[in-house]
């Protein structure tokens, strides 16, 4: 398999609403989804990442490699728990009113420029998707950091980048009833 190339903002694919994929997944779509997951794994392998000059990531969506399809892969370890999905057609079916943001801000493999500020997102969400790793449709109840990651990746499928959520006049504005992680 050839190494994936992550497209950079302002690539037009990043701003398009991606198309849903058929379930069961075609061989081609399975292959794309597994290659997204493999890229995330390799980006977390420090020697590999340094050698190939790629940034570490915890998620990658198909539009980020120039493919306008509703697929994303996520993999990371948080609080000694491995979180890993290879999702097709994920949608947020429920979300909390309470919001959260990362104190350190968000970053993106497709955005080289830094955009400091608070990216507010729902604190709790429920996502419905087909997960290739489990080979079935699943519901994911996510909270806090896990919810932020899923929302960031689903935004990619809708043509939205993290910095679109920043308050342009006051990027570090603290919202009432919102928590900073």
C-alpha positions in Angstrom: 0.0 0.0 0.0 1.4 3.4 -0.9 1.6 6.0 1.9 -1.4 8.3 2.2 -1.0 11.9 1.5 -2.9 14.2 3.9 -4.3 17.2 2.0 -3.9 20.7 3.5 -6.2 23.6 4.0 -7.4 25.2 1.7 -7.9 22.0 -0.4 -11.5 22.2 -1.6 -12.3 18.6 -0.6 -11.9 19.7 3.1 -14.9 22.1 2.6 -17.3 19.7 0.9 -20.0 17.7 2.6 -18.8 14.1 2.1 -21.1 11.5 0.5 -22.5 8.6 2.5 -21.1 5.2 1.7 -23.1 2.0 1.1 -23.2 -0.6 3.9 -22.0 -3.3 3.7 -18.8 -1.5 2.7 -17.3 -2.2 -0.7 -13.8 -3.7 -0.8 -12.5 -0.3 -1.9 -14.2 1.6 1.0 -13.0 -1.0 3.5 -9.5 -0.6 2.2 -9.7 3.2 2.5 -11.0 3.0 6.0 -8.3 0.6 7.1 -5.6 2.8 5.5 -6.9 5.8 7.5 -6.5 3.8 10.7 -3.1 2.6 9.7 -2.0 6.2 9.0 -3.2 7.2 12.5 -1.2 4.2 14.0 1.9 5.1 12.0 1.7 8.8 13.0 1.9 7.7 16.6 5.0 5.7 16.0 7.7 8.4 16.7 10.6 6.9 14.7 8.3 6.3 11.7 6.7 9.8 12.0 10.1 11.5 12.2 11.5 9.5 9.3 8.5 10.3 7.1 8.0 13.8 8.4 4.4 13.3 9.4 2.6 14.8 12.4 1.1 12.7 15.2 -2.6 12.4 15.0 -5.5 10.6 16.8 -8.0 10.8 14.0 -8.2 11.0 10.2 -11.2 11.4 8.0 -11.4 10.4 4.3 -11.8 14.1 3.1 -8.3 14.7 4.7 -6.8 12.4 2.1 -8.9 14.0 -0.7 -11.7 11.4 -0.7 -15.1 12.9 -0.2 -16.7 9.9 1.6 -18.2 9.8 5.1 -15.5 7.7 6.8 -13.1 8.3 9.6 -10.7 6.4 11.8 -9.8 7.2 15.4 -7.2 5.7 17.7 -5.7 6.8 20.9 -5.1 5.7 24.5 -6.6 7.9 27.2 -6.6 7.1 30.9 -5.2 3.6 30.2 -8.1 2.9 27.9 -7.7 2.3 24.1 -10.3 4.2 22.0 -10.4 2.9 18.4 -12.9 3.1 15.7 -13.1 2.8 11.9 -16.4 4.5 11.3 -18.6 4.8 8.2 -21.5 7.3 8.0 -21.2 8.5 11.6 -24.0 10.9 12.7 -24.6 12.6 16.0 -28.0 11.5 17.2 -28.0 13.2 20.6 -25.9 15.9 22.3 -25.8 17.8 25.6 -26.4 21.5 26.0 -23.4 21.7 28.3 -20.2 22.5 26.3 -16.5 21.9 26.8 -13.3 23.0 25.1 -9.7 22.0 25.3 -7.7 24.6 27.2 -4.8 23.9 24.9 -7.0 24.4 21.8 -7.4 21.9 18.9 -5.1 21.0 16.0 -5.5 19.2 12.8 -3.4 17.1 10.4 -4.8 19.1 7.5 -4.2 22.6 9.1 -0.6 23.6 9.4 -1.3 27.0 10.8 -2.0 27.4 14.5 -5.4 28.8 15.5 -5.3 29.5 19.2 -8.5 29.7 21.1 -11.3 27.6 22.6 -13.3 25.4 20.3 -16.5 24.8 22.2 -18.3 21.5 21.5 -21.0 19.4 23.2 -19.8 17.7 26.4 -21.8 14.5 25.8 -22.8 13.0 22.5 -24.3 9.8 21.1 -23.0 8.8 17.7 -24.6 6.2 15.4 -22.3 4.7 12.8 -21.1 1.5 11.2 -17.8 0.4 12.7 -15.6 -1.7 10.5 -13.6 -3.1 13.4 -16.8 -4.5 15.0 -18.4 -5.2 11.6 -21.8 -3.8 12.7 -23.7 -0.6 13.4 -23.0 0.8 16.8 -24.0 3.6 19.2 -21.1 5.4 20.9 -21.8 7.4 24.0 -18.9 9.8 24.4 -18.1 12.4 27.0 -15.4 15.0 27.5 -12.3 14.4 25.4 -13.8 11.4 23.6 -16.8 13.6 22.5 -14.4 16.4 21.3 -12.5 13.9 19.1 -15.6 12.4 17.5 -17.1 15.9 16.8 -13.8 17.1 15.3 -13.8 14.1 12.9 -17.5 14.3 12.0 -17.0 18.0 11.3 -14.5 16.9 8.6 -17.3 14.9 6.9 -19.4 18.1 6.8 -16.8 20.4 5.4 -16.1 22.1 8.7 -12.7 22.8 10.2 -12.0 23.2 13.9 -11.1 26.9 13.6 -14.6 27.6 12.2 -15.9 27.2 15.8 -13.6 29.9 17.2 -15.0 33.3 18.3 -13.4 35.5 15.7 -13.3 38.6 18.0 -12.4 36.9 21.2 -11.0 33.3 20.6 -10.3 32.8 24.4 -13.7 34.0 25.5 -14.9 31.8 28.4 -18.6 30.8 28.0 -20.9 30.5 30.9 -21.9 26.9 31.6 -19.0 25.6 29.6 -16.0 23.7 31.0 -12.4 23.9 29.9 -10.5 20.6 29.9 
